Amino acid sequence: MKAVRCTAYGNPEVLKLVEIPKPIPQSNELLIRIHATAVNSGDVRIRKADPWAVRLFFGFSKPRKAVLGGVFSGEVVEVGHAVRQFKVGDSVFGSTGMEFGAYAEFKAIKETATLALKPESLNHLEAATIPFGALTALDFIRKANIQAGQKVMIYGASGAVGSAAVQLALAFGAEVTAVCSGANMELMKKIGADKVINYQKENLSVNNEQYDVIYEAVNQLTFSESIEHLKKDGILILGAAGLAQMLRAGLARISGRKVLTGVIKESADGMNFIKGLIDQGKYQVVLDRIFTLDQIAEAHEYVDLGHKKGNVAVQVAPDAR
Ligand SMILES: NC(=O)c1ccc[n+]([C@@H]2O[C@H](COP(=O)([O-])OP(=O)(O)OC[C@H]3O[C@@H](n4cnc5c(N)ncnc54)[C@H](OP(=O)(O)O)[C@@H]3O)[C@@H](O)[C@H]2O)c1
Protein backbone atom coordinates (compact mmCIF):
# COMPACT_ATOMS: atom_id res chain seq x y z
CA MET A 1 0.00 0.00 0.00
CA LYS A 2 0.99 3.64 -0.35
CA ALA A 3 2.03 5.43 2.83
CA VAL A 4 4.00 8.52 3.80
CA ARG A 5 7.04 7.88 5.97
CA CYS A 6 8.72 10.53 8.09
CA THR A 7 12.36 9.72 7.36
CA ALA A 8 13.93 12.17 9.85
CA TYR A 9 12.97 15.14 12.03
CA GLY A 10 12.97 18.31 9.98
CA ASN A 11 11.34 20.27 7.17
CA PRO A 12 8.36 18.87 5.22
CA GLU A 13 10.75 17.29 2.66
CA VAL A 14 11.47 14.53 5.21
CA LEU A 15 8.03 13.12 4.34
CA LYS A 16 8.34 10.51 1.57
CA LEU A 17 5.61 8.63 -0.27
CA VAL A 18 6.59 4.94 -0.25
CA GLU A 19 5.17 1.43 -0.69
CA ILE A 20 4.92 -0.62 2.52
CA PRO A 21 3.12 -3.88 3.36
CA LYS A 22 -0.62 -3.63 3.99
CA PRO A 23 -1.38 -4.37 7.67
CA ILE A 24 -3.12 -7.62 8.65
CA PRO A 25 -5.76 -7.11 11.36
CA GLN A 26 -5.49 -9.07 14.65
CA SER A 27 -8.56 -10.88 16.03
CA ASN A 28 -9.77 -7.74 17.88
CA GLU A 29 -8.93 -5.30 15.08
CA LEU A 30 -10.59 -3.70 12.07
CA LEU A 31 -8.78 -3.09 8.82
CA ILE A 32 -9.79 0.35 7.61
CA ARG A 33 -9.36 1.53 4.05
CA ILE A 34 -8.53 5.16 4.72
CA HIS A 35 -10.34 7.58 2.43
CA ALA A 36 -9.07 10.75 4.09
CA THR A 37 -6.78 11.97 6.83
CA ALA A 38 -5.76 15.45 7.97
CA VAL A 39 -2.57 17.35 8.75
CA ASN A 40 -2.82 18.61 12.31
CA SER A 41 -0.57 20.62 14.56
CA GLY A 42 0.21 17.34 16.36
CA ASP A 43 1.71 15.75 13.21
CA VAL A 44 3.72 18.89 12.56
CA ARG A 45 5.09 18.92 16.11
CA ILE A 46 6.31 15.33 15.75
CA ARG A 47 7.79 15.94 12.28
CA LYS A 48 9.72 18.96 13.57
CA ALA A 49 10.50 17.45 16.99
CA ASP A 50 8.99 20.58 18.51
CA PRO A 51 9.47 20.72 21.44
CA TRP A 52 12.82 18.89 21.52
CA ALA A 53 11.42 16.54 24.20
CA VAL A 54 9.37 14.88 21.42
CA ARG A 55 12.57 12.88 20.77
CA LEU A 56 12.44 11.37 24.26
CA PHE A 57 9.02 9.85 23.59
CA PHE A 58 8.97 9.23 19.83
CA GLY A 59 12.57 8.35 18.98
CA PHE A 60 15.90 10.12 19.32
CA SER A 61 16.96 10.67 15.69
CA LYS A 62 13.68 10.05 13.84
CA PRO A 63 10.14 9.03 14.78
CA ARG A 64 9.88 5.32 15.64
CA LYS A 65 6.33 5.40 14.27
CA ALA A 66 7.49 6.43 10.82
CA VAL A 67 4.02 6.77 9.30
CA LEU A 68 2.47 9.85 10.92
CA GLY A 69 -1.18 10.88 10.68
CA GLY A 70 -3.37 10.78 13.77
CA VAL A 71 -6.89 10.92 12.27
CA PHE A 72 -8.83 9.08 9.61
CA SER A 73 -12.14 8.58 7.93
CA GLY A 74 -12.67 5.44 5.91
CA GLU A 75 -14.38 2.12 5.41
CA VAL A 76 -14.03 -1.13 7.34
CA VAL A 77 -12.83 -3.70 4.79
CA GLU A 78 -11.91 -6.61 7.13
CA VAL A 79 -12.63 -7.53 10.75
CA GLY A 80 -10.85 -9.93 13.12
CA HIS A 81 -12.93 -12.89 14.34
CA ALA A 82 -13.45 -11.36 17.83
CA VAL A 83 -14.77 -8.01 16.58
CA ARG A 84 -18.36 -7.34 17.68
CA GLN A 85 -19.11 -3.61 17.33
CA PHE A 86 -18.29 -2.98 13.66
CA LYS A 87 -18.75 -4.87 10.41
CA VAL A 88 -17.30 -4.84 6.91
CA GLY A 89 -18.76 -1.93 4.97
CA ASP A 90 -19.16 0.43 7.98
CA SER A 91 -17.92 3.97 7.41
CA VAL A 92 -15.95 5.06 10.46
CA PHE A 93 -13.93 8.06 11.59
CA GLY A 94 -11.58 8.49 14.50
CA SER A 95 -8.14 8.97 15.96
CA THR A 96 -5.17 6.62 15.98
CA GLY A 97 -3.75 8.53 18.96
CA MET A 98 -0.06 8.04 19.60
CA GLU A 99 -0.07 5.02 17.27
CA PHE A 100 -0.28 7.39 14.27
CA GLY A 101 -0.24 5.56 10.90
CA ALA A 102 -3.10 7.35 9.12
CA TYR A 103 -0.97 8.77 6.29
CA ALA A 104 -1.57 5.48 4.52
CA GLU A 105 -4.11 3.63 2.43
CA PHE A 106 -4.92 1.12 5.19
CA LYS A 107 -4.74 1.02 8.97
CA ALA A 108 -5.45 -1.85 11.37
CA ILE A 109 -6.95 -0.57 14.61
CA LYS A 110 -8.56 -2.13 17.70
CA GLU A 111 -12.36 -2.00 17.65
CA THR A 112 -12.17 -0.38 21.12
CA ALA A 113 -9.95 2.46 19.84
CA THR A 114 -11.09 6.07 19.49
CA LEU A 115 -13.56 5.69 16.64
CA ALA A 116 -17.25 5.89 15.78
CA LEU A 117 -19.55 5.48 12.81
CA LYS A 118 -19.08 8.39 10.41
CA PRO A 119 -21.94 10.90 10.41
CA GLU A 120 -23.92 10.38 7.21
CA SER A 121 -24.07 14.10 6.53
CA LEU A 122 -20.27 14.34 6.11
CA ASN A 123 -18.03 13.02 3.37
CA HIS A 124 -14.74 11.39 4.38
CA LEU A 125 -12.67 14.54 3.85
CA GLU A 126 -14.93 16.48 6.18
CA ALA A 127 -15.13 13.67 8.72
CA ALA A 128 -11.33 13.30 8.91
CA THR A 129 -11.04 16.91 10.07
CA ILE A 130 -13.23 16.37 13.14
CA PRO A 131 -11.41 14.15 15.68
CA PHE A 132 -8.23 16.13 16.42
CA GLY A 133 -9.74 19.49 17.34
CA ALA A 134 -13.00 18.18 18.73
CA LEU A 135 -11.50 15.49 21.01
CA THR A 136 -8.93 17.96 22.34
CA ALA A 137 -11.44 20.69 23.06
CA LEU A 138 -14.00 18.26 24.47
CA ASP A 139 -11.59 16.83 27.02
CA PHE A 140 -10.67 20.28 28.38
CA ILE A 141 -14.25 21.59 28.24
CA ARG A 142 -15.55 18.56 30.15
CA LYS A 143 -12.79 18.97 32.76
CA ALA A 144 -13.70 22.65 33.11
CA ASN A 145 -17.34 21.59 33.55
CA ILE A 146 -18.60 24.44 31.39
CA GLN A 147 -22.21 25.26 32.28
CA ALA A 148 -25.08 26.99 30.49
CA GLY A 149 -24.89 30.77 30.86
CA GLN A 150 -21.18 30.91 31.69
CA LYS A 151 -19.04 33.44 29.86
CA VAL A 152 -16.24 31.68 28.01
CA MET A 153 -13.40 33.18 25.98
CA ILE A 154 -11.60 31.07 23.38
CA TYR A 155 -8.22 32.58 22.47
CA GLY A 156 -6.87 31.30 19.12
CA ALA A 157 -10.42 30.44 18.09
CA SER A 158 -9.80 29.92 14.38
CA GLY A 159 -7.48 26.88 14.55
CA ALA A 160 -8.52 23.23 14.66
CA VAL A 161 -8.78 23.20 18.44
CA GLY A 162 -10.10 26.76 18.80
CA SER A 163 -12.92 26.34 16.27
CA ALA A 164 -13.90 23.10 17.99
CA ALA A 165 -13.77 24.76 21.43
CA VAL A 166 -16.05 27.59 20.26
CA GLN A 167 -18.63 25.12 19.00
CA LEU A 168 -18.45 22.78 22.00
CA ALA A 169 -18.68 25.62 24.54
CA LEU A 170 -21.78 26.84 22.65
CA ALA A 171 -23.21 23.31 22.69
CA PHE A 172 -22.79 23.29 26.49
CA GLY A 173 -24.81 26.53 26.62
CA ALA A 174 -22.01 29.03 27.27
CA GLU A 175 -21.86 32.59 25.95
CA VAL A 176 -18.74 32.49 23.79
CA THR A 177 -16.28 35.23 22.89
CA ALA A 178 -13.89 34.14 20.14
CA VAL A 179 -10.50 35.84 19.72
CA CYS A 180 -8.93 35.65 16.24
CA SER A 181 -7.39 37.82 13.52
CA GLY A 182 -9.51 40.11 11.33
CA ALA A 183 -9.43 37.57 8.50
CA ASN A 184 -11.32 35.00 10.58
CA MET A 185 -14.02 37.15 12.18
CA GLU A 186 -16.72 36.10 9.66
CA LEU A 187 -15.82 32.45 10.20
CA MET A 188 -16.31 32.87 13.95
CA LYS A 189 -19.76 34.37 13.43
CA LYS A 190 -20.61 31.52 11.03
CA ILE A 191 -19.83 28.89 13.67
CA GLY A 192 -21.96 30.77 16.20
CA ALA A 193 -19.63 32.82 18.44
CA ASP A 194 -21.65 35.40 20.38
CA LYS A 195 -18.86 37.98 20.32
CA VAL A 196 -15.63 38.20 18.34
CA ILE A 197 -12.47 40.12 19.25
CA ASN A 198 -9.89 40.88 16.56
CA TYR A 199 -6.58 40.48 18.39
CA GLN A 200 -4.83 42.56 15.71
CA LYS A 201 -6.94 45.64 16.40
CA GLU A 202 -8.69 45.32 19.74
CA ASN A 203 -7.72 44.95 23.33
CA LEU A 204 -9.13 41.93 25.19
CA SER A 205 -10.82 44.40 27.56
CA VAL A 206 -12.94 45.81 24.71
CA ASN A 207 -16.16 44.21 26.05
CA ASN A 208 -15.24 44.94 29.66
CA GLU A 209 -15.89 41.29 30.45
CA GLN A 210 -14.59 38.93 33.14
CA TYR A 211 -14.83 35.30 32.06
CA ASP A 212 -15.79 32.10 33.91
CA VAL A 213 -13.48 30.12 31.63
CA ILE A 214 -10.67 31.19 29.32
CA TYR A 215 -9.42 28.53 26.90
CA GLU A 216 -6.01 29.65 25.58
CA ALA A 217 -5.65 27.35 22.58
CA VAL A 218 -2.49 28.66 20.90
CA ASN A 219 -0.10 29.64 23.69
CA GLN A 220 0.07 33.31 22.68
CA LEU A 221 -1.31 35.07 25.76
CA THR A 222 0.87 35.63 28.76
CA PHE A 223 -0.27 34.06 32.00
CA SER A 224 -0.92 37.45 33.60
CA GLU A 225 -2.97 38.65 30.59
CA SER A 226 -5.17 35.57 30.93
CA ILE A 227 -5.63 35.98 34.68
CA GLU A 228 -6.49 39.67 34.23
CA HIS A 229 -9.65 38.72 32.29
CA LEU A 230 -10.66 35.75 34.43
CA LYS A 231 -13.17 35.86 37.32
CA LYS A 232 -11.55 35.21 40.68
CA ASP A 233 -12.79 31.60 40.80
CA GLY A 234 -12.67 31.20 37.00
CA ILE A 235 -10.90 28.39 35.20
CA LEU A 236 -7.94 28.93 32.88
CA ILE A 237 -7.31 26.24 30.27
CA LEU A 238 -3.77 26.32 28.89
CA GLY A 239 -4.40 23.94 25.99
CA ALA A 240 -1.07 24.47 24.24
CA ALA A 241 1.21 24.97 27.24
CA GLY A 242 4.90 24.20 27.03
CA LEU A 243 6.99 23.17 30.02
CA ALA A 244 7.39 26.75 31.30
CA GLN A 245 3.64 27.37 31.25
CA MET A 246 2.98 24.03 32.93
CA LEU A 247 5.30 25.01 35.77
CA ARG A 248 3.59 28.41 35.95
CA ALA A 249 0.23 26.61 36.09
CA GLY A 250 1.50 24.47 38.99
CA LEU A 251 2.52 27.58 40.94
CA ALA A 252 -0.83 29.25 40.23
CA ARG A 253 -2.66 26.18 41.53
CA ILE A 254 -0.72 26.40 44.81
CA SER A 255 -2.04 29.94 45.22
CA GLY A 256 -5.62 28.76 44.66
CA ARG A 257 -6.09 29.42 40.92
CA LYS A 258 -7.90 26.82 38.80
CA VAL A 259 -5.65 26.03 35.84
CA LEU A 260 -6.04 23.07 33.49
CA THR A 261 -3.22 21.89 31.28
CA GLY A 262 -1.49 18.70 30.12
CA VAL A 263 -2.13 16.09 27.48
CA ILE A 264 -5.73 15.27 26.61
CA LYS A 265 -7.39 11.86 26.80
CA GLU A 266 -9.29 10.61 23.77
CA SER A 267 -12.10 8.07 23.79
CA ALA A 268 -14.73 6.36 21.64
CA ASP A 269 -17.28 7.94 23.99
CA GLY A 270 -15.95 11.36 22.96
CA MET A 271 -16.21 10.42 19.28
CA ASN A 272 -19.82 9.30 19.72
CA PHE A 273 -20.66 12.48 21.63
CA ILE A 274 -19.27 14.60 18.77
CA LYS A 275 -21.02 12.45 16.16
CA GLY A 276 -24.27 13.13 18.07
CA LEU A 277 -23.72 16.89 17.87
CA ILE A 278 -22.98 16.65 14.13
CA ASP A 279 -26.11 14.56 13.57
CA GLN A 280 -28.16 17.20 15.44
CA GLY A 281 -26.67 20.00 13.33
CA LYS A 282 -24.90 21.49 16.36
CA TYR A 283 -21.32 21.10 15.09
CA GLN A 284 -19.93 22.26 11.75
CA VAL A 285 -16.88 21.23 9.78
CA VAL A 286 -14.28 23.99 9.40
CA LEU A 287 -12.29 22.90 6.36
CA ASP A 288 -9.62 25.19 4.95
CA ARG A 289 -7.64 23.35 2.23
CA ILE A 290 -7.52 19.88 0.72
CA PHE A 291 -4.32 18.14 -0.42
CA THR A 292 -3.69 14.63 -1.77
CA LEU A 293 -1.43 12.04 -0.12
CA ASP A 294 1.40 12.75 -2.59
CA GLN A 295 1.13 16.47 -1.73
CA ILE A 296 1.57 15.86 2.00
CA ALA A 297 4.82 17.87 2.20
CA GLU A 298 2.94 20.88 0.77
CA ALA A 299 0.16 20.33 3.30
CA HIS A 300 2.75 20.37 6.11
CA GLU A 301 4.31 23.53 4.69
CA TYR A 302 0.92 25.21 4.84
CA VAL A 303 0.19 24.06 8.40
CA ASP A 304 3.71 25.15 9.44
CA LEU A 305 2.69 28.74 8.71
CA GLY A 306 0.46 28.61 11.81
CA HIS A 307 -2.55 30.36 10.30
CA LYS A 308 -4.76 27.65 8.91
CA LYS A 309 -8.48 28.23 9.29
CA GLY A 310 -9.69 25.19 11.15
CA ASN A 311 -8.45 22.13 9.36
CA VAL A 312 -6.45 20.80 6.42
CA ALA A 313 -7.71 17.54 4.94
CA VAL A 314 -5.76 15.00 2.89
CA GLN A 315 -7.47 12.88 0.28
CA VAL A 316 -6.16 9.31 0.33
CA ALA A 317 -8.75 7.44 -1.77
CA PRO A 318 -10.17 8.84 -5.01
CA ASP A 319 -13.76 8.46 -3.69
CA ALA A 320 -13.20 10.43 -0.43
CA ARG A 321 -15.53 13.32 -1.39
N1 LIG B 1 -2.95 19.54 25.27
C1 LIG B 1 -3.08 18.66 24.30
O1 LIG B 1 -3.16 17.44 24.52
C2 LIG B 1 -3.15 19.16 22.88
C3 LIG B 1 -3.82 18.40 21.92
C4 LIG B 1 -3.91 18.92 20.64
C5 LIG B 1 -3.33 20.14 20.32
N2 LIG B 1 -2.65 20.82 21.30
C6 LIG B 1 -2.02 22.12 20.99
O2 LIG B 1 -3.01 23.06 20.72
C7 LIG B 1 -2.44 24.09 19.91
C8 LIG B 1 -3.44 24.51 18.86
O3 LIG B 1 -3.61 23.45 17.97
P1 LIG B 1 -4.39 23.68 16.61
O4 LIG B 1 -4.36 22.38 15.91
O5 LIG B 1 -5.67 24.34 16.85
O6 LIG B 1 -3.41 24.70 15.85
P2 LIG B 1 -3.64 25.37 14.45
O7 LIG B 1 -4.93 24.91 13.83
O8 LIG B 1 -2.41 25.18 13.65
O9 LIG B 1 -3.75 26.91 14.84
C9 LIG B 1 -3.81 27.82 13.81
C10 LIG B 1 -4.59 29.01 14.29
O10 LIG B 1 -3.84 29.72 15.29
C11 LIG B 1 -4.22 31.06 15.21
N3 LIG B 1 -3.20 31.97 15.71
C12 LIG B 1 -1.90 32.05 15.32
N4 LIG B 1 -1.28 33.03 16.00
C13 LIG B 1 -2.23 33.59 16.82
C14 LIG B 1 -2.19 34.65 17.77
N5 LIG B 1 -1.10 35.35 18.01
N6 LIG B 1 -3.34 34.92 18.44
C15 LIG B 1 -4.48 34.23 18.21
N7 LIG B 1 -4.56 33.24 17.31
C16 LIG B 1 -3.44 32.92 16.63
C17 LIG B 1 -4.40 31.31 13.73
O11 LIG B 1 -5.38 32.32 13.58
P3 LIG B 1 -5.04 33.69 12.82
O12 LIG B 1 -4.63 33.29 11.42
O13 LIG B 1 -6.34 34.39 12.89
O14 LIG B 1 -3.92 34.32 13.59
C18 LIG B 1 -4.86 29.96 13.16
O15 LIG B 1 -6.23 29.93 12.84
C19 LIG B 1 -1.13 23.54 19.36
O16 LIG B 1 -0.05 24.17 20.03
C20 LIG B 1 -1.17 22.09 19.72
O17 LIG B 1 0.11 21.56 19.96
C21 LIG B 1 -2.57 20.36 22.56
The ligand as an SDF file (V2000), in Angstrom:
LIG
                    3D

 48 52  0  0  0  0  0  0  0  0999 V2000
   -2.9530   19.5360   25.2660 N   0  0  0  0  0  0  0  0  0  0  0  0
   -3.0780   18.6600   24.2980 C   0  0  0  0  0  0  0  0  0  0  0  0
   -3.1640   17.4430   24.5240 O   0  0  0  0  0  0  0  0  0  0  0  0
   -3.1550   19.1600   22.8840 C   0  0  0  0  0  0  0  0  0  0  0  0
   -3.8230   18.3970   21.9220 C   0  0  0  0  0  0  0  0  0  0  0  0
   -3.9100   18.9160   20.6380 C   0  0  0  0  0  0  0  0  0  0  0  0
   -3.3260   20.1450   20.3220 C   0  0  0  0  0  0  0  0  0  0  0  0
   -2.6530   20.8180   21.2980 N   0  0  0  0  0  0  0  0  0  0  0  0
   -2.0170   22.1210   20.9900 C   0  0  0  0  0  0  0  0  0  0  0  0
   -3.0130   23.0600   20.7170 O   0  0  0  0  0  0  0  0  0  0  0  0
   -2.4440   24.0930   19.9110 C   0  0  0  0  0  0  0  0  0  0  0  0
   -3.4400   24.5080   18.8640 C   0  0  0  0  0  0  0  0  0  0  0  0
   -3.6090   23.4530   17.9650 O   0  0  0  0  0  0  0  0  0  0  0  0
   -4.3930   23.6780   16.6060 P   0  0  0  0  0  0  0  0  0  0  0  0
   -4.3610   22.3790   15.9110 O   0  0  0  0  0  0  0  0  0  0  0  0
   -5.6730   24.3390   16.8490 O   0  0  0  0  0  0  0  0  0  0  0  0
   -3.4140   24.6970   15.8540 O   0  0  0  0  0  0  0  0  0  0  0  0
   -3.6350   25.3670   14.4510 P   0  0  0  0  0  0  0  0  0  0  0  0
   -4.9320   24.9140   13.8340 O   0  0  0  0  0  0  0  0  0  0  0  0
   -2.4080   25.1840   13.6530 O   0  0  0  0  0  0  0  0  0  0  0  0
   -3.7520   26.9150   14.8390 O   0  0  0  0  0  0  0  0  0  0  0  0
   -3.8150   27.8160   13.8100 C   0  0  0  0  0  0  0  0  0  0  0  0
   -4.5890   29.0080   14.2880 C   0  0  0  0  0  0  0  0  0  0  0  0
   -3.8440   29.7170   15.2920 O   0  0  0  0  0  0  0  0  0  0  0  0
   -4.2240   31.0630   15.2150 C   0  0  0  0  0  0  0  0  0  0  0  0
   -3.1970   31.9730   15.7090 N   0  0  0  0  0  0  0  0  0  0  0  0
   -1.9050   32.0460   15.3240 C   0  0  0  0  0  0  0  0  0  0  0  0
   -1.2840   33.0300   16.0030 N   0  0  0  0  0  0  0  0  0  0  0  0
   -2.2300   33.5880   16.8240 C   0  0  0  0  0  0  0  0  0  0  0  0
   -2.1930   34.6480   17.7710 C   0  0  0  0  0  0  0  0  0  0  0  0
   -1.0950   35.3490   18.0080 N   0  0  0  0  0  0  0  0  0  0  0  0
   -3.3410   34.9180   18.4440 N   0  0  0  0  0  0  0  0  0  0  0  0
   -4.4760   34.2310   18.2110 C   0  0  0  0  0  0  0  0  0  0  0  0
   -4.5560   33.2400   17.3080 N   0  0  0  0  0  0  0  0  0  0  0  0
   -3.4440   32.9210   16.6290 C   0  0  0  0  0  0  0  0  0  0  0  0
   -4.4020   31.3100   13.7350 C   0  0  0  0  0  0  0  0  0  0  0  0
   -5.3770   32.3210   13.5810 O   0  0  0  0  0  0  0  0  0  0  0  0
   -5.0360   33.6930   12.8230 P   0  0  0  0  0  0  0  0  0  0  0  0
   -4.6260   33.2900   11.4240 O   0  0  0  0  0  0  0  0  0  0  0  0
   -6.3360   34.3910   12.8940 O   0  0  0  0  0  0  0  0  0  0  0  0
   -3.9230   34.3190   13.5850 O   0  0  0  0  0  0  0  0  0  0  0  0
   -4.8550   29.9640   13.1610 C   0  0  0  0  0  0  0  0  0  0  0  0
   -6.2270   29.9320   12.8400 O   0  0  0  0  0  0  0  0  0  0  0  0
   -1.1300   23.5410   19.3570 C   0  0  0  0  0  0  0  0  0  0  0  0
   -0.0530   24.1720   20.0250 O   0  0  0  0  0  0  0  0  0  0  0  0
   -1.1720   22.0870   19.7170 C   0  0  0  0  0  0  0  0  0  0  0  0
    0.1080   21.5600   19.9620 O   0  0  0  0  0  0  0  0  0  0  0  0
   -2.5690   20.3630   22.5560 C   0  0  0  0  0  0  0  0  0  0  0  0
  1  2  1  0
  2  3  2  0
  2  4  1  0
  4  5  1  0
  4 48  2  0
  5  6  2  0
  6  7  1  0
  7  8  2  0
  8  9  1  0
  8 48  1  0
  9 10  1  0
  9 46  1  0
 10 11  1  0
 11 12  1  0
 11 44  1  0
 12 13  1  0
 13 14  1  0
 14 15  2  0
 14 16  1  0
 14 17  1  0
 17 18  1  0
 18 19  2  0
 18 20  1  0
 18 21  1  0
 21 22  1  0
 22 23  1  0
 23 24  1  0
 23 42  1  0
 24 25  1  0
 25 26  1  0
 25 36  1  0
 26 27  1  0
 26 35  1  0
 27 28  2  0
 28 29  1  0
 29 30  1  0
 29 35  2  0
 30 31  1  0
 30 32  2  0
 32 33  1  0
 33 34  2  0
 34 35  1  0
 36 37  1  0
 36 42  1  0
 37 38  1  0
 38 39  2  0
 38 40  1  0
 38 41  1  0
 42 43  1  0
 44 45  1  0
 44 46  1  0
 46 47  1  0
M  CHG  2   8   1  16  -1
M  END
$$$$
